[in-house]
């Protein structure tokens, strides 16, 4: 299928702009550009009962986090959310629109975690922050107004990678028990060599060149692409991990590995629902002002979280 007209319009607009320079010297510009695209397409912020900044202890010191409450009810389910950006870009403000929308769509508390970024802090720094943050949220869910027995994790792109790894870590540790992993076009295998890399690797908002640079930044600590904590598709065993809802864009370098991860989970009996949104590109999920499909995908994701929390 060809690109959706809304995707074609955004790709065309970006194509006319100067190409970003992918190196350490231009990190600030790249981070600003990522934030600008997110702000452009986020649309109006939904009304929430409360939004509160938190400080969460971690292995590298305290990290910022942000709590989103759609209502004043106690005992809501809790979704821990991890922003995308190739492990290099993004922060709580970039994640803010998606976190707000998820809180409303899922009717749950959302705790958005801010993890350390590469290349300043390569693997495993960001993952260590996420794993520590997830356990902290599980331990303090009641204080936050949530129900620790209804806990999920999710993220988009690199955040989806971190969420998938954290779900496997939680399985191996026996806690916290997760009701769902919500994976939005996750980067699941760092070989960067699937068919979708060949088919969609140029001319879109996320290119093969972007992914190679993100990969190089993230792995400067010396980890290899075969480490399952980098490439969760390569974990020796996926059985017993939390059920998954996977959102994919048809025209995305990460499409094929997302499909493969869904298959790997299903093959060992893990409940998984993989949704491919036709004609869409990477980043569409967070841009409801630009993409009608973003609103559909958000509604689908919210319904999946509600169902995982037993709310039907």
C-alpha positions in Angstrom: 0.0 0.0 0.0 1.2 3.5 -0.7 1.7 6.2 2.0 -1.5 7.6 3.5 -2.0 11.2 2.1 -1.5 12.6 5.6 1.9 10.7 5.9 2.9 11.9 2.4 2.2 15.5 3.4 4.4 15.4 6.5 7.2 13.5 4.6 7.0 16.0 1.8 7.3 19.0 4.2 10.3 17.5 6.0 11.9 16.5 2.7 12.1 20.1 1.8 14.0 21.0 5.0 17.8 20.7 5.4 18.9 17.2 6.3 19.9 16.9 10.0 23.5 16.3 10.7 23.9 13.1 12.7 26.9 13.6 15.0 27.6 14.5 18.5 28.3 18.2 17.7 24.7 18.6 16.6 23.0 16.8 19.5 21.3 19.9 20.8 19.9 20.7 17.3 18.7 17.2 16.9 17.0 17.1 20.2 15.3 20.5 19.6 14.1 19.3 16.2 12.6 16.2 17.6 10.8 18.2 20.3 9.5 20.6 17.6 8.0 17.9 15.5 6.3 16.4 18.5 4.9 19.8 19.6 3.7 20.5 16.0 1.6 17.4 15.8 0.5 16.9 19.4 -2.7 18.9 19.2 -4.7 20.2 22.2 -3.8 18.6 25.5 -6.7 16.7 27.0 -8.0 17.8 30.4 -6.7 15.7 33.3 -7.5 15.6 37.0 -3.8 16.1 38.0 -0.3 16.2 36.6 2.5 16.0 39.1 6.3 16.0 38.8 8.2 13.3 40.7 11.8 12.5 41.6 12.6 8.8 41.5 15.9 7.4 43.0 18.0 5.4 40.5 21.4 3.9 40.0 22.7 7.2 38.5 21.0 9.4 41.1 17.5 10.8 41.2 15.6 10.9 37.9 12.6 13.1 36.9 9.3 11.4 36.3 5.8 12.7 35.8 2.5 11.4 37.1 -0.8 11.8 35.1 -4.1 11.2 36.7 -7.3 11.2 34.6 -9.5 11.3 37.7 -9.4 11.5 41.5 -10.3 7.9 42.0 -8.1 5.7 44.1 -6.9 2.3 43.0 -6.5 3.1 39.3 -4.3 0.8 37.1 -0.8 2.2 36.5 1.0 2.4 33.1 4.7 3.2 33.2 5.6 5.0 29.9 9.0 5.3 28.2 9.5 7.9 25.5 11.1 7.2 22.1 13.9 9.0 20.4 16.5 6.4 19.6 17.9 6.3 23.2 19.4 9.7 22.2 16.5 12.2 21.9 13.4 13.0 24.0 12.5 13.8 27.5 9.4 14.2 29.8 8.2 17.2 27.8 8.4 15.4 24.5 6.6 12.4 26.1 3.9 14.7 27.7 1.3 14.7 24.8 1.3 10.9 24.5 1.3 10.4 28.3 -1.8 12.7 28.6 -3.6 11.0 25.8 -2.9 7.5 27.2 -4.1 8.5 30.7 -7.5 9.5 29.2 -7.7 6.6 26.6 -6.8 4.0 29.2 -8.5 5.6 32.2 -5.4 4.8 34.3 -2.5 6.6 36.0 0.5 7.1 33.7 4.0 7.5 35.1 6.3 8.8 32.5 10.0 8.0 33.3 12.9 10.1 32.2 16.0 7.9 31.6 19.6 8.8 30.9 20.3 9.3 27.2 23.2 8.2 24.9 25.8 9.1 23.8 26.5 10.8 27.1 25.2 7.7 28.9 25.3 4.6 26.7 23.8 1.2 27.4 23.0 0.1 30.0 22.5 3.4 31.7 19.0 4.1 30.3 17.9 0.5 30.8 19.2 0.6 34.4 17.1 3.7 35.0 14.0 2.1 33.5 14.3 -1.1 35.5 14.9 0.8 38.7 12.0 3.2 38.0 9.6 0.4 37.2 10.3 -1.3 40.5 10.0 2.0 42.3 6.6 2.6 40.8 5.4 -0.9 41.7 6.5 -0.4 45.3 4.9 3.1 45.6 1.8 2.6 43.4 -0.6 2.9 46.4 1.0 6.2 47.4 0.5 7.5 43.9 -3.2 6.6 44.0 -2.8 3.4 42.0 -3.3 -0.3 42.3 0.0 -2.3 42.4 -1.8 -5.4 41.2 -2.7 -3.7 37.9 0.6 -2.5 36.5 1.7 -2.2 32.8 4.7 -0.9 31.0 4.9 0.7 27.5 6.9 2.9 25.2 7.3 4.0 21.6 10.3 3.2 19.4 13.4 3.1 21.7 11.0 3.3 24.6 9.3 0.2 23.2 12.6 -1.5 23.2 13.2 -0.6 26.8 9.7 -1.7 27.8 10.1 -5.1 26.1 13.5 -5.6 27.9 12.0 -4.5 31.2 9.1 -7.0 30.8 11.6 -9.8 30.3 13.6 -8.6 33.4 10.4 -8.6 35.4 9.5 -12.1 34.3 13.0 -13.3 35.3 12.9 -11.6 38.6 9.4 -12.8 39.4 8.3 -9.2 40.1 6.8 -6.8 39.4 4.0 -8.7 37.8 2.9 -6.9 34.6 -0.6 -7.1 33.1 0.6 -5.8 29.7 3.5 -4.5 27.6 2.3 -1.8 25.2 4.9 -1.6 22.4 4.5 1.2 19.8 6.8 0.5 16.8 9.5 -0.9 19.1 13.1 -1.4 18.1 13.4 -5.0 18.9 16.5 -6.3 17.0 19.6 -4.1 16.5 20.9 -6.1 13.5 19.2 -3.4 11.4 18.9 -5.8 8.5 15.2 -6.7 7.9 13.2 -6.3 4.7 11.6 -3.2 6.0 15.0 -1.6 6.4 15.6 -2.2 2.7 12.1 -1.1 1.6 11.6 1.9 4.0 15.2 2.9 4.8 15.3 6.1 2.9 13.1 9.2 2.4 10.9 8.9 5.5 11.1 10.6 8.9 13.0 7.6 10.4 15.7 6.3 8.0 18.2 3.5 8.2 20.9 6.1 8.6 19.1 7.5 11.7 18.9 4.0 13.2 22.5 3.2 12.5 23.6 6.4 14.3 21.2 5.8 17.2 22.5 2.3 17.5 26.1 3.5 17.5 25.4 6.1 20.2 23.5 3.6 22.4 26.1 0.8 22.2 29.2 2.9 22.8 29.5 1.2 26.2 30.7 -1.9 24.5 27.5 -4.1 24.3 26.9 -6.1 21.2 23.7 -6.2 19.1 23.4 -9.9 20.1 22.8 -9.0 23.8 19.1 -9.7 24.4 19.0 -6.6 26.7 19.7 -4.6 23.5 17.8 -6.9 21.1 15.0 -8.5 23.0 14.0 -10.5 20.0 17.1 -12.6 20.7 16.2 -13.6 24.2 16.7 -17.3 24.6 13.1 -17.7 25.9 10.1 -15.4 25.7 7.6 -17.7 27.5 5.9 -16.3 30.6 6.5 -12.7 29.7 3.6 -10.2 30.0 0.9 -10.1 27.2 1.6 -7.6 24.5 -0.2 -5.1 22.4 2.0 -4.0 19.5 1.3 -0.9 17.4 3.2 -0.9 14.0 3.3 1.5 11.1 3.3 -0.1 7.6 6.0 2.1 6.2 8.6 1.9 8.9 12.1 0.5 9.1 11.0 -1.1 12.4 7.9 -2.8 11.0 9.4 -6.3 10.3 11.1 -6.7 13.7 7.8 -5.7 15.4 6.0 -8.4 13.4 8.8 -10.9 14.3 8.5 -10.1 18.0 4.8 -10.7 17.9 5.4 -14.0 16.3 8.1 -15.0 18.8 5.7 -14.3 21.7 2.8 -16.1 20.1 4.9 -19.1 19.3 5.5 -19.7 23.1 1.9 -19.0 24.1 2.1 -15.4 25.1 -1.1 -13.4 24.4 -0.2 -10.8 21.8 -2.2 -8.5 19.5 -0.2 -6.9 16.6 -1.9 -4.0 14.9 -0.4 -2.7 11.6 -1.7 0.7 10.6 -1.9 0.9 6.9 -0.1 3.7 5.0 1.4 5.0 8.2 5.0 6.0 9.1 7.1 6.0 12.2 6.1 8.8 14.7 2.4 8.8 13.6 1.2 7.6 17.0 2.2 10.8 18.8 0.9 13.2 16.2 -2.9 13.2 16.4 -3.2 16.7 15.0 -1.6 15.5 11.8 -2.8 11.8 11.6 -6.3 10.5 11.9 -4.8 7.1 12.4 -3.0 8.4 15.6 -6.4 8.8 17.2 -7.5 5.4 16.1 -4.3 3.8 17.4 -4.5 5.7 20.7 -8.1 4.4 21.2 -7.0 0.9 20.4 -4.1 1.1 22.8 -6.3 2.5 25.6 -8.8 -0.3 25.1 -6.0 -2.9 25.3 -4.7 -1.4 28.6 -8.3 -1.3 30.0 -8.8 -4.9 29.0 -5.5 -5.9 30.6 -6.5 -4.2 33.8 -9.8 -6.1 33.8 -12.0 -3.2 32.8 -13.4 -4.6 29.6 
